Amino acid sequence: MSFRRTTFLVSLCAALVAVIEVGAVGAVETNPPGVALSTLDGATTTTSFTLVVDFAGASSAKLVIDGQYVGEDTQAPLTFDVSVT
């Protein structure tokens, strides 16, 4: 079970898509930022956790998992509560 959760966590982090609004007029859509993952080999996670978007200048983020839109956060800090149950 822990391997499955670890695999889900890696997939979830890789699927994060951010739309960044900058201080200029309107919004600028950019390519998703690169996702930097720490080594998760053998790591486990609980069935619920908070995903934090830590990207300088971001004022909103959208979460997409396996091509499905999950939600958007526009209030700092940009976070998503995730449950794998």
Biotite code that builds the C-alpha atoms (Angstrom):
import biotite.structure as struc

atoms = struc.array([
    struc.Atom([0.000, 0.000, 0.000], chain_id="A", res_id=1, res_name="MET", atom_name="CA", element="C"),
    struc.Atom([2.812, 2.446, 0.746], chain_id="A", res_id=2, res_name="SER", atom_name="CA", element="C"),
    struc.Atom([4.304, 1.904, -2.728], chain_id="A", res_id=3, res_name="PHE", atom_name="CA", element="C"),
    struc.Atom([0.930, 2.743, -4.272], chain_id="A", res_id=4, res_name="ARG", atom_name="CA", element="C"),
    struc.Atom([0.642, 5.937, -2.238], chain_id="A", res_id=5, res_name="ARG", atom_name="CA", element="C"),
    struc.Atom([4.196, 6.945, -3.161], chain_id="A", res_id=6, res_name="THR", atom_name="CA", element="C"),
    struc.Atom([3.460, 6.345, -6.841], chain_id="A", res_id=7, res_name="THR", atom_name="CA", element="C"),
    struc.Atom([0.284, 8.424, -6.545], chain_id="A", res_id=8, res_name="PHE", atom_name="CA", element="C"),
    struc.Atom([2.189, 11.250, -4.851], chain_id="A", res_id=9, res_name="LEU", atom_name="CA", element="C"),
    struc.Atom([4.813, 11.337, -7.611], chain_id="A", res_id=10, res_name="VAL", atom_name="CA", element="C"),
    struc.Atom([2.087, 11.282, -10.279], chain_id="A", res_id=11, res_name="SER", atom_name="CA", element="C"),
    struc.Atom([0.169, 14.011, -8.478], chain_id="A", res_id=12, res_name="LEU", atom_name="CA", element="C"),
    struc.Atom([3.180, 16.300, -8.234], chain_id="A", res_id=13, res_name="CYS", atom_name="CA", element="C"),
    struc.Atom([4.032, 15.710, -11.879], chain_id="A", res_id=14, res_name="ALA", atom_name="CA", element="C"),
    struc.Atom([0.465, 16.561, -12.898], chain_id="A", res_id=15, res_name="ALA", atom_name="CA", element="C"),
    struc.Atom([0.313, 19.943, -11.181], chain_id="A", res_id=16, res_name="LEU", atom_name="CA", element="C"),
    struc.Atom([-0.440, 22.706, -13.646], chain_id="A", res_id=17, res_name="VAL", atom_name="CA", element="C"),
    struc.Atom([-0.104, 26.324, -12.600], chain_id="A", res_id=18, res_name="ALA", atom_name="CA", element="C"),
    struc.Atom([-1.561, 29.373, -14.298], chain_id="A", res_id=19, res_name="VAL", atom_name="CA", element="C"),
    struc.Atom([0.335, 32.389, -13.082], chain_id="A", res_id=20, res_name="ILE", atom_name="CA", element="C"),
    struc.Atom([-1.113, 35.876, -12.862], chain_id="A", res_id=21, res_name="GLU", atom_name="CA", element="C"),
    struc.Atom([1.517, 38.594, -12.814], chain_id="A", res_id=22, res_name="VAL", atom_name="CA", element="C"),
    struc.Atom([1.196, 42.179, -11.646], chain_id="A", res_id=23, res_name="GLY", atom_name="CA", element="C"),
    struc.Atom([0.578, 43.491, -15.175], chain_id="A", res_id=24, res_name="ALA", atom_name="CA", element="C"),
    struc.Atom([-2.832, 44.167, -16.661], chain_id="A", res_id=25, res_name="VAL", atom_name="CA", element="C"),
    struc.Atom([-4.707, 40.908, -17.228], chain_id="A", res_id=26, res_name="GLY", atom_name="CA", element="C"),
    struc.Atom([-3.342, 37.433, -16.798], chain_id="A", res_id=27, res_name="ALA", atom_name="CA", element="C"),
    struc.Atom([-0.481, 35.730, -18.537], chain_id="A", res_id=28, res_name="VAL", atom_name="CA", element="C"),
    struc.Atom([-0.741, 31.997, -19.100], chain_id="A", res_id=29, res_name="GLU", atom_name="CA", element="C"),
    struc.Atom([2.618, 30.292, -19.153], chain_id="A", res_id=30, res_name="THR", atom_name="CA", element="C"),
    struc.Atom([3.884, 26.778, -19.517], chain_id="A", res_id=31, res_name="ASN", atom_name="CA", element="C"),
    struc.Atom([3.730, 24.915, -16.229], chain_id="A", res_id=32, res_name="PRO", atom_name="CA", element="C"),
    struc.Atom([6.860, 25.416, -14.157], chain_id="A", res_id=33, res_name="PRO", atom_name="CA", element="C"),
    struc.Atom([9.225, 22.508, -13.825], chain_id="A", res_id=34, res_name="GLY", atom_name="CA", element="C"),
    struc.Atom([8.360, 20.289, -10.900], chain_id="A", res_id=35, res_name="VAL", atom_name="CA", element="C"),
    struc.Atom([11.300, 19.631, -8.617], chain_id="A", res_id=36, res_name="ALA", atom_name="CA", element="C"),
    struc.Atom([10.786, 16.435, -6.659], chain_id="A", res_id=37, res_name="LEU", atom_name="CA", element="C"),
    struc.Atom([12.926, 15.217, -3.833], chain_id="A", res_id=38, res_name="SER", atom_name="CA", element="C"),
    struc.Atom([13.887, 11.572, -3.844], chain_id="A", res_id=39, res_name="THR", atom_name="CA", element="C"),
    struc.Atom([10.775, 9.619, -2.934], chain_id="A", res_id=40, res_name="LEU", atom_name="CA", element="C"),
    struc.Atom([12.265, 6.147, -3.220], chain_id="A", res_id=41, res_name="ASP", atom_name="CA", element="C"),
    struc.Atom([10.670, 4.190, -0.395], chain_id="A", res_id=42, res_name="GLY", atom_name="CA", element="C"),
    struc.Atom([8.803, 7.227, 0.931], chain_id="A", res_id=43, res_name="ALA", atom_name="CA", element="C"),
    struc.Atom([5.271, 6.910, 2.222], chain_id="A", res_id=44, res_name="THR", atom_name="CA", element="C"),
    struc.Atom([2.508, 9.418, 2.767], chain_id="A", res_id=45, res_name="THR", atom_name="CA", element="C"),
    struc.Atom([-0.677, 9.480, 4.750], chain_id="A", res_id=46, res_name="THR", atom_name="CA", element="C"),
    struc.Atom([-4.005, 9.115, 2.975], chain_id="A", res_id=47, res_name="THR", atom_name="CA", element="C"),
    struc.Atom([-4.509, 12.881, 3.212], chain_id="A", res_id=48, res_name="SER", atom_name="CA", element="C"),
    struc.Atom([-1.987, 15.667, 2.771], chain_id="A", res_id=49, res_name="PHE", atom_name="CA", element="C"),
    struc.Atom([-1.688, 19.286, 1.659], chain_id="A", res_id=50, res_name="THR", atom_name="CA", element="C"),
    struc.Atom([-0.003, 20.120, -1.639], chain_id="A", res_id=51, res_name="LEU", atom_name="CA", element="C"),
    struc.Atom([1.682, 23.548, -1.517], chain_id="A", res_id=52, res_name="VAL", atom_name="CA", element="C"),
    struc.Atom([2.483, 25.532, -4.678], chain_id="A", res_id=53, res_name="VAL", atom_name="CA", element="C"),
    struc.Atom([5.754, 27.323, -3.972], chain_id="A", res_id=54, res_name="ASP", atom_name="CA", element="C"),
    struc.Atom([6.401, 29.351, -7.125], chain_id="A", res_id=55, res_name="PHE", atom_name="CA", element="C"),
    struc.Atom([7.629, 32.955, -6.924], chain_id="A", res_id=56, res_name="ALA", atom_name="CA", element="C"),
    struc.Atom([5.095, 35.474, -8.215], chain_id="A", res_id=57, res_name="GLY", atom_name="CA", element="C"),
    struc.Atom([2.201, 33.024, -8.473], chain_id="A", res_id=58, res_name="ALA", atom_name="CA", element="C"),
    struc.Atom([-1.171, 34.406, -7.445], chain_id="A", res_id=59, res_name="SER", atom_name="CA", element="C"),
    struc.Atom([-3.275, 31.438, -8.541], chain_id="A", res_id=60, res_name="SER", atom_name="CA", element="C"),
    struc.Atom([-2.838, 27.756, -9.313], chain_id="A", res_id=61, res_name="ALA", atom_name="CA", element="C"),
    struc.Atom([-5.002, 25.072, -10.883], chain_id="A", res_id=62, res_name="LYS", atom_name="CA", element="C"),
    struc.Atom([-4.690, 21.403, -9.997], chain_id="A", res_id=63, res_name="LEU", atom_name="CA", element="C"),
    struc.Atom([-5.104, 18.845, -12.784], chain_id="A", res_id=64, res_name="VAL", atom_name="CA", element="C"),
    struc.Atom([-4.731, 15.125, -12.074], chain_id="A", res_id=65, res_name="ILE", atom_name="CA", element="C"),
    struc.Atom([-4.650, 12.670, -14.971], chain_id="A", res_id=66, res_name="ASP", atom_name="CA", element="C"),
    struc.Atom([-6.150, 15.300, -17.265], chain_id="A", res_id=67, res_name="GLY", atom_name="CA", element="C"),
    struc.Atom([-9.069, 16.023, -14.921], chain_id="A", res_id=68, res_name="GLN", atom_name="CA", element="C"),
    struc.Atom([-9.499, 19.528, -13.493], chain_id="A", res_id=69, res_name="TYR", atom_name="CA", element="C"),
    struc.Atom([-9.673, 19.252, -9.699], chain_id="A", res_id=70, res_name="VAL", atom_name="CA", element="C"),
    struc.Atom([-9.775, 22.853, -8.577], chain_id="A", res_id=71, res_name="GLY", atom_name="CA", element="C"),
    struc.Atom([-8.189, 26.282, -8.365], chain_id="A", res_id=72, res_name="GLU", atom_name="CA", element="C"),
    struc.Atom([-6.727, 28.305, -5.507], chain_id="A", res_id=73, res_name="ASP", atom_name="CA", element="C"),
    struc.Atom([-6.405, 32.082, -5.726], chain_id="A", res_id=74, res_name="THR", atom_name="CA", element="C"),
    struc.Atom([-5.636, 32.917, -2.095], chain_id="A", res_id=75, res_name="GLN", atom_name="CA", element="C"),
    struc.Atom([-2.096, 32.805, -0.727], chain_id="A", res_id=76, res_name="ALA", atom_name="CA", element="C"),
    struc.Atom([-0.701, 30.473, 0.351], chain_id="A", res_id=77, res_name="PRO", atom_name="CA", element="C"),
    struc.Atom([-1.653, 28.409, -2.699], chain_id="A", res_id=78, res_name="LEU", atom_name="CA", element="C"),
    struc.Atom([-2.559, 24.966, -1.350], chain_id="A", res_id=79, res_name="THR", atom_name="CA", element="C"),
    struc.Atom([-4.684, 21.951, -2.195], chain_id="A", res_id=80, res_name="PHE", atom_name="CA", element="C"),
    struc.Atom([-5.956, 19.439, 0.357], chain_id="A", res_id=81, res_name="ASP", atom_name="CA", element="C"),
    struc.Atom([-5.592, 15.991, -1.226], chain_id="A", res_id=82, res_name="VAL", atom_name="CA", element="C"),
    struc.Atom([-7.087, 12.691, -0.103], chain_id="A", res_id=83, res_name="SER", atom_name="CA", element="C"),
    struc.Atom([-6.090, 9.404, -1.741], chain_id="A", res_id=84, res_name="VAL", atom_name="CA", element="C"),
    struc.Atom([-8.924, 7.378, -0.233], chain_id="A", res_id=85, res_name="THR", atom_name="CA", element="C"),
])
